[in-house]
Amino acid sequence: MYLPSHFAVTQTEELHRILHAHPLGVLVVQTAEGLDAHHIPFEFDATPGGPGRLVGHVARANPVWQQCSSGAEVLVVFRGAEGYISPNWYPSKHQTHRQVPTWNYETVHAHGHLTVHDDERFVRGVVARLTRTHEAHEPRPWKMGDSDPAYIDAMLRAIVGIEISLTRLEGKAKLSQNRDLPDREGAVDALRKRGENALADAMARTLPAKPR
């Protein structure tokens, strides 16, 4: 990934925030037929003193779990807030007319080694934890116990667990940090007026703190 130093995300807590807030990752693998990519919601498990691990599952019908040997090197791409930035939002554009459009975004590239878990106990635990996380804000959270046990057993047999032991996390937040402060603030204000608060919030986090 092209990573100018002013866009690099080096704070561990910020890398983890993006992984937790945007759990749908793109798993990129090398197969005998070439590169392949799979869109998978992951559970991120932070490991003290290390990059951690990713856990998820794929359909048994998906050949990826058979194509990748144990320990295969893989990449998972996570995308955070993103969106178009118009030069019209920069005060300097109206003074110099020397600005162009751009696209701002957050991303984390998670590098690691894949292990397949064709194991009912492992898969049941993954599904239970993912469900608990993503149902947490529902008025009546769904849980596996709400369904007939035989039905759940059949559904679990139709998926295979995967685990990625991470070797490194590489983060990038291209959020107009290379622009003058008035232009950055102008873009944040314009995004908020359009209701694009996720990107506005991400950009605002990069602004210098105002004196109290």
C-alpha positions as CSV (number, residue, x, y, z in Angstrom):
1,M,0.0,0.0,0.0
2,Y,1.3,3.5,-0.9
3,L,1.7,5.1,2.5
4,P,3.0,8.7,2.8
5,S,4.0,9.3,6.4
6,H,1.4,12.0,7.0
7,F,-1.4,9.5,6.3
8,A,0.1,6.6,8.3
9,V,-1.9,5.2,11.2
10,T,0.6,4.0,13.8
11,Q,-1.5,4.2,17.1
12,T,-2.6,0.7,18.1
13,E,-5.9,1.9,19.6
14,E,-6.8,3.6,16.3
15,L,-6.0,0.5,14.2
16,H,-8.2,-1.5,16.6
17,R,-11.0,1.0,16.5
18,I,-11.2,0.7,12.7
19,L,-11.2,-3.1,12.9
20,H,-14.0,-3.2,15.5
21,A,-16.1,-0.5,13.9
22,H,-15.9,-1.9,10.3
23,P,-15.7,-5.7,10.7
24,L,-16.4,-6.7,7.1
25,G,-13.0,-7.5,5.7
26,V,-11.9,-8.5,2.2
27,L,-9.8,-11.7,2.5
28,V,-7.3,-11.8,-0.3
29,V,-5.7,-15.2,-1.0
30,Q,-3.3,-16.7,-3.6
31,T,-4.7,-19.9,-5.2
32,A,-3.5,-22.1,-8.0
33,E,-5.9,-20.1,-10.3
34,G,-4.5,-16.8,-9.2
35,L,-5.6,-14.1,-6.7
36,D,-9.1,-14.4,-5.1
37,A,-11.0,-12.2,-2.7
38,H,-13.8,-13.0,-0.2
39,H,-16.0,-10.6,1.8
40,I,-16.2,-11.9,5.4
41,P,-17.3,-10.3,8.7
42,F,-14.5,-11.0,11.2
43,E,-14.2,-11.0,14.9
44,F,-11.0,-9.2,15.9
45,D,-9.2,-10.5,19.0
46,A,-6.5,-8.3,20.2
47,T,-3.5,-10.0,21.7
48,P,-1.5,-8.1,24.4
49,G,2.0,-7.3,22.9
50,G,1.1,-8.6,19.5
51,P,-1.0,-7.8,16.4
52,G,-3.8,-10.3,17.4
53,R,-6.0,-12.6,15.3
54,L,-9.1,-12.6,13.1
55,V,-11.7,-15.2,13.3
56,G,-14.6,-15.9,11.0
57,H,-16.4,-18.5,8.8
58,V,-17.1,-19.2,5.2
59,A,-19.7,-21.4,3.5
60,R,-18.6,-25.0,3.1
61,A,-19.4,-24.6,-0.6
62,N,-16.8,-21.9,-0.8
63,P,-13.6,-23.5,-2.1
64,V,-11.3,-21.1,-0.3
65,W,-10.9,-23.2,2.8
66,Q,-9.7,-26.1,0.6
67,Q,-7.5,-24.0,-1.7
68,C,-5.4,-22.5,1.1
69,S,-3.0,-24.8,2.9
70,S,-2.6,-24.4,6.7
71,G,-0.3,-21.5,7.3
72,A,-0.9,-19.8,4.0
73,E,0.0,-16.1,3.9
74,V,-3.1,-13.9,3.4
75,L,-4.2,-10.3,3.5
76,V,-7.4,-8.9,4.9
77,V,-8.4,-5.3,3.9
78,F,-10.8,-3.4,6.1
79,R,-12.3,-0.1,5.0
80,G,-13.4,2.6,7.4
81,A,-15.1,5.9,6.7
82,E,-14.7,7.2,3.1
83,G,-16.1,9.6,0.7
84,Y,-15.7,12.3,-2.0
85,I,-14.2,15.7,-1.2
86,S,-15.0,18.6,-3.5
87,P,-12.5,21.4,-4.0
88,N,-15.5,23.8,-3.5
89,W,-15.4,23.0,0.2
90,Y,-11.9,24.5,0.6
91,P,-11.8,28.3,1.3
92,S,-8.5,28.4,-0.6
93,K,-10.1,27.2,-3.8
94,H,-12.1,30.4,-4.0
95,Q,-9.0,32.5,-3.5
96,T,-6.5,30.7,-5.8
97,H,-8.6,28.3,-7.9
98,R,-5.8,25.8,-7.6
99,Q,-7.5,22.8,-5.8
100,V,-8.8,19.5,-7.3
101,P,-11.2,16.8,-6.1
102,T,-10.0,13.9,-4.0
103,W,-11.3,10.9,-2.1
104,N,-10.7,10.5,1.6
105,Y,-10.7,7.2,3.4
106,E,-9.5,5.0,6.3
107,T,-8.2,1.5,5.8
108,V,-6.3,-1.2,7.6
109,H,-4.4,-4.0,5.9
110,A,-4.1,-7.0,8.2
111,H,-1.4,-9.5,7.2
112,G,-1.2,-12.9,8.6
113,H,-1.4,-16.7,8.2
114,L,-4.6,-18.7,7.7
115,T,-5.7,-21.7,9.6
116,V,-8.9,-23.7,8.7
117,H,-11.0,-25.1,11.5
118,D,-13.5,-27.7,10.2
119,D,-14.7,-28.2,13.7
120,E,-18.3,-27.8,15.0
121,R,-17.2,-26.5,18.4
122,F,-15.0,-23.8,16.9
123,V,-17.6,-22.7,14.4
124,R,-20.4,-22.6,17.1
125,G,-18.2,-20.4,19.2
126,V,-17.5,-18.0,16.3
127,V,-21.2,-17.7,15.4
128,A,-22.2,-17.2,19.0
129,R,-19.7,-14.4,19.5
130,L,-20.4,-12.6,16.2
131,T,-24.1,-12.8,16.9
132,R,-23.7,-11.5,20.4
133,T,-21.7,-8.5,19.2
134,H,-23.9,-7.5,16.3
135,E,-27.2,-8.2,18.0
136,A,-26.2,-6.2,21.1
137,H,-28.2,-3.1,20.1
138,E,-31.4,-4.9,19.2
139,P,-34.3,-4.5,21.6
140,R,-34.5,-8.3,21.8
141,P,-31.2,-9.7,20.6
142,W,-31.4,-12.9,18.6
143,K,-29.4,-15.9,19.8
144,M,-28.9,-19.4,18.5
145,G,-31.1,-20.7,21.3
146,D,-34.1,-19.0,19.7
147,S,-34.1,-21.5,16.8
148,D,-34.7,-25.2,16.7
149,P,-31.5,-27.0,17.7
150,A,-31.6,-29.4,14.7
151,Y,-31.9,-26.4,12.4
152,I,-28.9,-24.6,14.0
153,D,-26.9,-27.9,13.8
154,A,-27.6,-28.1,10.1
155,M,-26.6,-24.5,9.5
156,L,-23.3,-25.0,11.4
157,R,-22.5,-28.0,9.3
158,A,-22.8,-25.8,6.2
159,I,-19.9,-23.5,7.3
160,V,-16.2,-23.8,8.1
161,G,-14.2,-21.8,10.5
162,I,-11.1,-19.8,9.7
163,E,-8.5,-18.1,11.9
164,I,-5.9,-15.7,10.8
165,S,-2.9,-15.2,13.1
166,L,-1.8,-11.7,12.4
167,T,1.8,-10.7,11.8
168,R,1.3,-7.0,11.3
169,L,-1.3,-4.3,10.9
170,E,-0.8,-1.5,8.4
171,G,-3.1,1.5,8.7
172,K,-3.8,4.5,6.4
173,A,-6.1,7.5,7.1
174,K,-6.1,9.8,4.1
175,L,-8.1,12.6,5.6
176,S,-6.8,15.9,4.1
177,Q,-3.9,16.1,6.7
178,N,-1.8,17.6,3.8
179,R,-4.1,20.6,3.5
180,D,-4.1,23.9,5.4
181,L,-6.3,24.0,8.5
182,P,-9.0,26.2,7.1
183,D,-9.5,23.9,4.1
184,R,-9.7,20.8,6.4
185,E,-12.3,22.6,8.6
186,G,-14.2,23.7,5.5
187,A,-14.4,20.1,4.3
188,V,-15.6,18.8,7.7
189,D,-18.3,21.5,7.8
190,A,-19.5,20.6,4.3
191,L,-19.7,16.9,5.1
192,R,-21.7,17.6,8.2
193,K,-24.2,19.7,6.2
194,R,-24.6,16.7,3.9
195,G,-25.1,14.3,6.8
196,E,-21.9,12.4,6.1
197,N,-21.0,12.4,9.7
198,A,-18.8,9.3,9.7
199,L,-16.2,10.8,7.4
200,A,-16.6,14.2,9.0
201,D,-15.9,12.7,12.4
202,A,-12.8,10.8,11.1
203,M,-11.4,14.0,9.6
204,A,-12.2,16.0,12.8
205,R,-10.2,13.5,14.8
206,T,-7.1,14.6,12.8
207,L,-7.5,18.3,13.5
208,P,-5.3,19.9,16.1
209,A,-7.0,20.5,19.4
210,K,-8.3,24.0,19.8
211,P,-7.0,26.0,22.8
212,R,-9.4,26.2,25.7
